[in-house]
């Protein structure tokens, strides 16, 4: 699903920047969005990023995950509730949700086909990485130099600031490349497995979460404050998947191998 998430991030961004659809309350003044949801409702409306991300997670789990039937049903219920909430809160239209889910399904399909190619040709992951770099570069150039609607609200403020939309493209590109690079390195040199006793799994999650807090509360603000907004946002979203997909598995694998060496010496 990680590969599909990277694909979805780029597809979603290209679609959003091309369609340039305003939020529902802009098109219809009768719609009053929930104020608490406005913080995440930035930029253009179509497709819904929440619908795309949750579609990748829950539909992917339903189709490919080794879960019980009850958990799969629970996943679909969660997907429905998330999509419904975006419409109910007034931050997305039904069309935003539908297109977001379509992007998720397309991304899952492409991701599955690419993984089949990787199984047949292990070095195909480098081609995927190379193509991903090209598409991320194209996205950044497209977001930076394309023409945007320059419509203003009643207060004389831009409805959507093109500069902010360009920054979103840097975030999406950083996130996508972070996934692809860490995925290639992890599968070639680490080969991490999440198997193990349940108590150790929770211990791993707890340790990883502590590192995540350090990353978000200390390193993330330093990166954003010390660099230009474009580079800062790119690196901030790049380092998150690097940490989750590469650094955490590498640390866990290191201690697993160390324990094996100790037990081997004892025996």
C-alpha positions as a Python dict, from the first residue, in 0.01 Angstrom:
ca = {
    (1, 'X'): (0, 0, 0),
    (2, 'X'): (296, 234, 47),
    (3, 'X'): (367, 235, -324),
    (4, 'X'): (0, 305, -397),
    (5, 'X'): (4, 588, -143),
    (6, 'X'): (298, 750, -322),
    (7, 'X'): (121, 719, -657),
    (8, 'X'): (-202, 857, -511),
    (9, 'X'): (-26, 1157, -364),
    (10, 'X'): (105, 1262, -706),
    (11, 'X'): (-218, 1182, -894),
    (12, 'X'): (-422, 1370, -636),
    (13, 'X'): (-200, 1675, -661),
    (14, 'X'): (-203, 1682, -1043),
    (15, 'X'): (-582, 1648, -1045),
    (16, 'X'): (-633, 1918, -783),
    (17, 'X'): (-405, 2166, -959),
    (18, 'X'): (-564, 2099, -1298),
    (19, 'X'): (-931, 2109, -1194),
    (20, 'X'): (-893, 2411, -958),
    (21, 'X'): (-1236, 2346, -801),
    (22, 'X'): (-1322, 2576, -512),
    (23, 'X'): (-1462, 2456, -180),
    (24, 'X'): (-1839, 2396, -158),
    (25, 'X'): (-1912, 2711, 44),
    (26, 'X'): (-1752, 2925, -228),
    (27, 'X'): (-1984, 2787, -495),
    (28, 'X'): (-2292, 2792, -269),
    (29, 'X'): (-2322, 3052, 6),
    (30, 'X'): (-2594, 2842, 173),
    (31, 'X'): (-2330, 2588, 278),
    (32, 'X'): (-2188, 2669, 620),
    (33, 'X'): (-1881, 2455, 691),
    (34, 'X'): (-1797, 2343, 1042),
    (35, 'X'): (-1535, 2588, 1171),
    (36, 'X'): (-1331, 2319, 1340),
    (37, 'X'): (-1273, 2147, 1005),
    (38, 'X'): (-1157, 2456, 818),
    (39, 'X'): (-796, 2423, 937),
    (40, 'X'): (-751, 2114, 718),
    (41, 'X'): (-969, 2244, 434),
    (42, 'X'): (-706, 2448, 254),
    (43, 'X'): (-661, 2494, -119),
    (44, 'X'): (-882, 2344, -384),
    (45, 'X'): (-1157, 2096, -313),
    (46, 'X'): (-1144, 1825, -581),
    (47, 'X'): (-1041, 1551, -522),
    (48, 'X'): (-1071, 1493, -149),
    (49, 'X'): (-732, 1403, -4),
    (50, 'X'): (-898, 1240, 298),
    (51, 'X'): (-1107, 1017, 70),
    (52, 'X'): (-800, 921, -132),
    (53, 'X'): (-580, 842, 170),
    (54, 'X'): (-850, 651, 356),
    (55, 'X'): (-941, 470, 34),
    (56, 'X'): (-582, 350, -5),
    (57, 'X'): (-568, 238, 359),
    (58, 'X'): (-906, 72, 403),
    (59, 'X'): (-976, -60, 52),
    (60, 'X'): (-615, -181, 34),
    (61, 'X'): (-658, -359, 368),
    (62, 'X'): (-983, -513, 249),
    (63, 'X'): (-837, -641, -78),
    (64, 'X'): (-484, -742, 21),
    (65, 'X'): (-460, -754, 398),
    (66, 'X'): (-448, -1083, 585),
    (67, 'X'): (-727, -977, 819),
    (68, 'X'): (-1044, -1137, 947),
    (69, 'X'): (-1376, -1079, 773),
    (70, 'X'): (-1491, -872, 1070),
    (71, 'X'): (-1191, -641, 1045),
    (72, 'X'): (-1244, -598, 671),
    (73, 'X'): (-1607, -499, 729),
    (74, 'X'): (-1487, -258, 998),
    (75, 'X'): (-1244, -106, 745),
    (76, 'X'): (-1523, -36, 496),
    (77, 'X'): (-1736, 119, 771),
    (78, 'X'): (-1445, 346, 867),
    (79, 'X'): (-1401, 449, 503),
    (80, 'X'): (-1771, 534, 474),
    (81, 'X'): (-1768, 737, 796),
    (82, 'X'): (-1461, 937, 693),
    (83, 'X'): (-1607, 1018, 351),
    (84, 'X'): (-1947, 1100, 498),
    (85, 'X'): (-1792, 1329, 759),
    (86, 'X'): (-1613, 1535, 493),
    (87, 'X'): (-1946, 1605, 323),
    (88, 'X'): (-2135, 1650, 649),
    (89, 'X'): (-1882, 1906, 773),
    (90, 'X'): (-1928, 2100, 451),
    (91, 'X'): (-1564, 2093, 340),
    (92, 'X'): (-1619, 1862, 39),
    (93, 'X'): (-1890, 1787, -213),
    (94, 'X'): (-2001, 1438, -307),
    (95, 'X'): (-1811, 1472, -636),
    (96, 'X'): (-1490, 1552, -443),
    (97, 'X'): (-1533, 1229, -248),
    (98, 'X'): (-1611, 1018, -555),
    (99, 'X'): (-1310, 1147, -750),
    (100, 'X'): (-1090, 1099, -443),
    (101, 'X'): (-1197, 735, -420),
    (102, 'X'): (-1143, 688, -794),
    (103, 'X'): (-787, 819, -753),
    (104, 'X'): (-738, 570, -468),
    (105, 'X'): (-863, 276, -676),
    (106, 'X'): (-648, 373, -975),
    (107, 'X'): (-345, 406, -747),
    (108, 'X'): (-409, 67, -586),
    (109, 'X'): (-441, -93, -931),
    (110, 'X'): (-120, 67, -1062),
    (111, 'X'): (65, -18, -741),
    (112, 'X'): (-42, -384, -760),
    (113, 'X'): (70, -412, -1124),
    (114, 'X'): (406, -250, -1047),
    (115, 'X'): (467, -489, -756),
    (116, 'X'): (394, -781, -988),
    (117, 'X'): (667, -650, -1218),
    (118, 'X'): (904, -621, -922),
    (119, 'X'): (838, -986, -833),
    (120, 'X'): (931, -1088, -1188),
    (121, 'X'): (1227, -848, -1207),
    (122, 'X'): (1369, -742, -867),
    (123, 'X'): (1561, -453, -1026),
    (124, 'X'): (1240, -300, -1158),
    (125, 'X'): (1215, -107, -831),
    (126, 'X'): (1491, 123, -958),
    (127, 'X'): (1286, 201, -1267),
    (128, 'X'): (987, 283, -1046),
    (129, 'X'): (1208, 514, -839),
    (130, 'X'): (1344, 684, -1151),
    (131, 'X'): (997, 740, -1296),
    (132, 'X'): (879, 867, -958),
    (133, 'X'): (1159, 1125, -947),
    (134, 'X'): (1062, 1246, -1295),
    (135, 'X'): (693, 1281, -1207),
    (136, 'X'): (774, 1464, -883),
    (137, 'X'): (994, 1708, -1074),
    (138, 'X'): (719, 1760, -1333),
    (139, 'X'): (466, 1822, -1055),
    (140, 'X'): (684, 2088, -893),
    (141, 'X'): (744, 2265, -1226),
    (142, 'X'): (374, 2241, -1314),
    (143, 'X'): (260, 2378, -978),
    (144, 'X'): (514, 2661, -989),
    (145, 'X'): (454, 2790, -1342),
    (146, 'X'): (93, 2703, -1430),
    (147, 'X'): (-174, 2974, -1439),
    (148, 'X'): (-425, 2979, -1153),
    (149, 'X'): (-771, 3135, -1117),
    (150, 'X'): (-729, 3474, -948),
    (151, 'X'): (-1072, 3515, -789),
    (152, 'X'): (-1130, 3722, -476),
    (153, 'X'): (-1388, 3694, -201),
    (154, 'X'): (-1608, 3976, -68),
    (155, 'X'): (-1327, 4090, 163),
    (156, 'X'): (-1087, 4131, -130),
    (157, 'X'): (-881, 3825, -39),
    (158, 'X'): (-770, 3558, -285),
    (159, 'X'): (-997, 3255, -254),
    (160, 'X'): (-700, 3026, -317),
    (161, 'X'): (-343, 3153, -301),
    (162, 'X'): (-135, 3005, -588),
    (163, 'X'): (181, 3025, -376),
    (164, 'X'): (23, 2799, -114),
    (165, 'X'): (-84, 2550, -380),
    (166, 'X'): (272, 2538, -512),
    (167, 'X'): (390, 2460, -158),
    (168, 'X'): (142, 2172, -142),
    (169, 'X'): (309, 2027, -453),
    (170, 'X'): (647, 2040, -277),
    (171, 'X'): (495, 1855, 19),
    (172, 'X'): (341, 1587, -202),
    (173, 'X'): (663, 1543, -400),
    (174, 'X'): (869, 1513, -83),
    (175, 'X'): (630, 1257, 63),
    (176, 'X'): (626, 1053, -259),
    (177, 'X'): (1005, 1049, -295),
    (178, 'X'): (1046, 968, 73),
    (179, 'X'): (829, 660, 28),
    (180, 'X'): (997, 545, -294),
    (181, 'X'): (1356, 593, -177),
    (182, 'X'): (1300, 430, 162),
    (183, 'X'): (1103, 144, 0),
    (184, 'X'): (1387, 64, -242),
    (185, 'X'): (1656, 76, 28),
    (186, 'X'): (1449, -121, 279),
    (187, 'X'): (1361, -405, 42),
    (188, 'X'): (1720, -435, -81),
    (189, 'X'): (1918, -411, 242),
    (190, 'X'): (1690, -452, 544),
    (191, 'X'): (1398, -685, 461),
    (192, 'X'): (1212, -599, 779),
    (193, 'X'): (935, -824, 908),
    (194, 'X'): (674, -710, 1160),
    (195, 'X'): (629, -1064, 1291),
    (196, 'X'): (691, -1133, 1658),
    (197, 'X'): (519, -1153, 1998),
    (198, 'X'): (243, -898, 2052),
    (199, 'X'): (425, -736, 2346),
    (200, 'X'): (731, -671, 2131),
    (201, 'X'): (513, -524, 1857),
    (202, 'X'): (365, -275, 2101),
    (203, 'X'): (714, -196, 2230),
    (204, 'X'): (827, -121, 1874),
    (205, 'X'): (527, 105, 1818),
    (206, 'X'): (592, 289, 2144),
    (207, 'X'): (959, 345, 2065),
    (208, 'X'): (880, 455, 1711),
    (209, 'X'): (619, 699, 1838),
    (210, 'X'): (868, 862, 2074),
    (211, 'X'): (1102, 913, 1781),
    (212, 'X'): (813, 1051, 1577),
    (213, 'X'): (740, 1311, 1847),
    (214, 'X'): (1105, 1420, 1845),
    (215, 'X'): (1091, 1442, 1468),
    (216, 'X'): (773, 1651, 1458),
    (217, 'X'): (828, 1870, 1764),
    (218, 'X'): (1200, 1942, 1728),
    (219, 'X'): (1347, 1864, 1385),
    (220, 'X'): (1042, 1961, 1180),
    (221, 'X'): (1026, 2322, 1313),
    (222, 'X'): (1404, 2360, 1275),
    (223, 'X'): (1394, 2250, 912),
    (224, 'X'): (1104, 2481, 827),
    (225, 'X'): (1257, 2782, 1002),
    (226, 'X'): (1607, 2744, 858),
    (227, 'X'): (1520, 2698, 491),
    (228, 'X'): (1301, 2850, 222),
    (229, 'X'): (932, 2748, 242),
    (230, 'X'): (967, 2532, -68),
    (231, 'X'): (1273, 2336, 45),
    (232, 'X'): (1158, 2329, 406),
    (233, 'X'): (820, 2177, 324),
    (234, 'X'): (975, 1931, 79),
    (235, 'X'): (1226, 1803, 336),
    (236, 'X'): (974, 1798, 620),
    (237, 'X'): (741, 1569, 427),
    (238, 'X'): (1033, 1373, 283),
    (239, 'X'): (1177, 1278, 620),
    (240, 'X'): (851, 1139, 764),
    (241, 'X'): (833, 828, 538),
    (242, 'X'): (1211, 796, 559),
    (243, 'X'): (1175, 766, 936),
    (244, 'X'): (875, 530, 930),
    (245, 'X'): (969, 307, 636),
    (246, 'X'): (1349, 305, 663),
    (247, 'X'): (1497, 425, 992),
    (248, 'X'): (1261, 250, 1234),
    (249, 'X'): (1282, -90, 1055),
    (250, 'X'): (1662, -55, 1030),
    (251, 'X'): (1694, 6, 1405),
    (252, 'X'): (1464, -284, 1492),
    (253, 'X'): (1646, -516, 1252),
    (254, 'X'): (1980, -411, 1401),
    (255, 'X'): (1874, -514, 1752),
    (256, 'X'): (1715, -835, 1622),
    (257, 'X'): (2041, -937, 1456),
    (258, 'X'): (2236, -837, 1765),
    (259, 'X'): (2021, -1062, 1984),
    (260, 'X'): (2073, -1351, 1741),
    (261, 'X'): (2450, -1303, 1762),
    (262, 'X'): (2439, -1302, 2143),
    (263, 'X'): (2227, -1618, 2155),
    (264, 'X'): (2459, -1782, 1902),
    (265, 'X'): (2763, -1714, 2121),
    (266, 'X'): (2586, -1856, 2427),
    (267, 'X'): (2491, -2174, 2244),
}
